[in-house]
Amino acid sequence: MSRRAVICGGSIGGLFCAAFLRRAGWDTIVLERSRSELSGRGAGIVTHDLLIDLIAQAGASTADLGVQVQDRVAFDLAGNRIATLPLPQIVTSWDRVHSLLRALVPDGGYHLDKAVARYDDQGDSVTLTCEDGSRFEADVLIGADGFRSALRGQMQPDVQPVFSGYVVWRCLAREADLPPDLRDQVFDSFGFFLPQGTQILGYPIAGPGNDLRPGHRRYNFVWYAPVEAGELTDMLTDAKGIHHPVTIPPPLVRDDVLDRMQAFARRHLAKPFLEILARSERPFFTPIYDHLSPAFSAGRVALAGDAACVARPHVGMGVTKAAADAEALARHLSAAPVIDALAAYGTERNAAAALAHATAQRLGRYIFAAPDQGHNHDGSNNPNLARIMAETAVVPAAPDHPIT
Ligand SMILES: Cc1cc2nc3c(=O)[nH]c(=O)nc-3n(C[C@H](O)[C@H](O)[C@H](O)COP(=O)(O)OP(=O)(O)OC[C@H]3O[C@@H](n4cnc5c(N)ncnc54)[C@H](O)[C@@H]3O)c2cc1C
């Protein structure tokens, strides 16, 4: 008789878990809190060879995964290219990865509008209870329910994501809306702008419907901007005066918050990114938090993806880490009894997550250049430019020296 895994969370992490476990012969049930099918509002995702291998191992096609860029380019304030680094990479979108994985999981095993509330681990099985009172029995329960995970909240109530001191604004413009000279300037490369006190990186992604044809794609950039705790509270308050703890849904961001961002952008952003911002859909922001759970499992319950650890986006590892968690879970569960398998999974993946977490924090610190590092308001004189260009959005390598 096949064993049953219940997976809490039907986003990229939960779908990877379902796909890998189904291939290993498990019966899977995915419970997703959202009432409607998920969509990522077009956010970009940088891929790595490791992620492409894992997507293929999960059983999905990697054909037409995204847009191929050949190199990385840094711009100064005026838009001059000041550095180039050859680094071929495929850049894709959250929606593309999600839809590839969603197709691997039959609708009968994927339940929307199921908010998981709590679990009870009885030793020989685990019972999950949803907020609507429905209950599910399983051999294994997986918390892939994101960085504010309800399952982690029960397993490790003291582990809370910590605000990093900055937010990321995300902007997305249609290629067809950009003037030809701007398209030529930015579309073939992974772009950077690295002045003192802020940081931008941008790249092309497919257009709606995974349209990869030149002229039909979109350009996506993320812009890290420091924010004081008091200012963040204001930014997370909507026009009706309601404060949204942690994150605010994009449509509720107040117009005056957007106006302030636009005014700051006009003073500080490199010309190509300013022009893209002017043609972008309504930008939205996400405060950057991070956390690393000290344990990725307890008994018959495991944490995966952002529920287990959030490494700040500088490493571009969220999706790859979630995929590698899922692969490791299925591999260990095929090799040992459940409780031993989850313990081995936790040891293996906690170490990998800790490396991504520490590397991302170090890359984040480069935003805040030390005063003794000289004048760099136009992005042309960043002493860490080569390191940032080489280490951002690549799989972190184990350091041969302590991480500073
Ligand atoms: C600006 C930015 C840029 C990024 N860029 C990259 C990049 O280039 N490359 C990359 O790999 N990653 C990137 N990431 C990270 C990546 O998007 C995430 O790491 C990844 O999507 C995590 O997936 P997840 O399934 O673990 O969590 P989530 O996507 O957060 O999914 C959790 C799911 O659980 C559901 N849920 C929550 N609570 C419950 C509950 N109680 N019951 C049932 N369901 C529940 C939620 O509705 C959600 O669908 C970026 C993130 C940001 C913010």
The ligand as an ORCA input file, in Angstrom:
! r2SCAN-3c Opt
* xyz 0 1
  C      12.051     40.116     -4.658
  C      12.184     38.640     -4.670
  C      12.937     38.080     -5.682
  C      13.118     36.703     -5.704
  N      13.886     36.206     -6.690
  C      14.113     34.900     -6.702
  C      14.971     34.345     -7.719
  O      15.511     35.024     -8.588
  N      15.183     33.022     -7.689
  C      14.592     32.226     -6.744
  O      14.818     31.011     -6.764
  N      13.780     32.715     -5.775
  C      13.534     34.024     -5.719
  N      12.735     34.511     -4.754
  C      12.180     33.608     -3.717
  C      11.088     32.672     -4.188
  O      10.019     33.393     -4.773
  C      10.580     31.831     -2.991
  O      11.686     31.392     -2.254
  C       9.834     30.608     -3.423
  O       8.709     30.930     -4.205
  C       9.388     29.844     -2.136
  O       8.413     28.973     -2.355
  P       7.607     28.288     -1.152
  O       6.616     27.410     -1.852
  O       8.512     27.669     -0.163
  O       6.838     29.443     -0.343
  P       5.689     30.402     -0.844
  O       5.831     30.710     -2.290
  O       5.608     31.512      0.130
  O       4.362     29.509     -0.725
  C       3.734     29.171      0.475
  C       2.317     28.734      0.128
  O       1.693     28.245      1.299
  C       0.379     28.757      1.366
  N       0.001     28.784      2.775
  C       0.473     29.607      3.741
  N      -0.088     29.308      4.922
  C      -0.897     28.251      4.707
  C      -1.745     27.483      5.540
  N      -1.866     27.738      6.856
  N      -2.445     26.458      4.997
  C      -2.349     26.173      3.673
  N      -1.560     26.882      2.825
  C      -0.844     27.900      3.341
  C       0.479     30.139      0.748
  O      -0.775     30.585      0.299
  C       1.464     29.880     -0.391
  O       0.822     29.482     -1.565
  C      12.515     35.871     -4.697
  C      11.728     36.431     -3.690
  C      11.581     37.810     -3.658
  C      10.749     38.415     -2.562
*
